[in-house]
Amino acid sequence: MPLNSVIFDIDGLLIDSEPQWQKAAEEVFRLYGAQITTEQYNTSVGLRTKEFIHWWFSYFKIPLTEAEKAEQKIVSLVLEKIEANASILPGVAYVFDFFARKNFKIGLATSSPQSVIDLVTKMAGIEPYLTATASAEHLPFGKPHPQVYLNCAEKMNSSPLECICFEDSFNGLIAAKAARMKCVVIPHNAVSKENKWGAADLKLSSLQNFGELHFNLMNE
């Protein structure tokens, strides 16, 4: 089935927001006397804030009665940090224009809340390109469950088999493939050599490296 739709993740793919999420999490966890390492944080990339907190609160034996308050604090902090410190990643304008010129429907599917979608969309100037956005914030399950990708495709009136996705996290990659979509993964340099990325249809080092040859290979 020919591709006619493209769906992008946000954090770590369109904007270098992962360090801001990590800093916000570290600040909040310190309030509870816990220190989360970079290695621990990296195992949780792609999870929703709620799942991230429940996982690590259980690990550090922090009362889950504090989870909702901690989630709200992390999201509030991360919005401030993204707006103040995060940068749009290389190739965003290029790749959105690439698919717009092909008359593709363009969507965003993220584990982050709608407030982050709205902020990053504004910062990146991509709102005119978008057909739909989908957040897993209030879904029963977040990535690696495929529901947020399926919801985005449904909003665009696209079959999952007509969609190509761009991801940076392994949880996101699994979600896209579980939705039966093609997936291009652009992992962080620190983990890019790991074998697990072989599950993707294509691995690149940057959005700006995606070109006509890659598109044709994915569209076969």
Secondary structure as GFF3:
##gff-version 3
##sequence-region A 1 220
A	DSSP	beta_strand	5	8	.	.	.	ID=ss1
A	DSSP	alpha_helix	18	31	.	.	.	ID=ss2
A	DSSP	alpha_helix	38	42	.	.	.	ID=ss3
A	DSSP	alpha_helix	49	60	.	.	.	ID=ss4
A	DSSP	three_ten_helix	64	66	.	.	.	ID=ss5
A	DSSP	alpha_helix	67	85	.	.	.	ID=ss6
A	DSSP	alpha_helix	92	101	.	.	.	ID=ss7
A	DSSP	beta_strand	105	110	.	.	.	ID=ss8
A	DSSP	alpha_helix	114	124	.	.	.	ID=ss9
A	DSSP	three_ten_helix	127	129	.	.	.	ID=ss10
A	DSSP	beta_strand	132	135	.	.	.	ID=ss11
A	DSSP	alpha_helix	147	155	.	.	.	ID=ss12
A	DSSP	three_ten_helix	160	162	.	.	.	ID=ss13
A	DSSP	beta_strand	163	167	.	.	.	ID=ss14
A	DSSP	alpha_helix	170	178	.	.	.	ID=ss15
A	DSSP	beta_strand	182	185	.	.	.	ID=ss16
A	DSSP	three_ten_helix	189	191	.	.	.	ID=ss17
A	DSSP	three_ten_helix	195	199	.	.	.	ID=ss18
A	DSSP	beta_strand	202	203	.	.	.	ID=ss19
A	DSSP	three_ten_helix	207	209	.	.	.	ID=ss20
A	DSSP	alpha_helix	212	218	.	.	.	ID=ss21
###
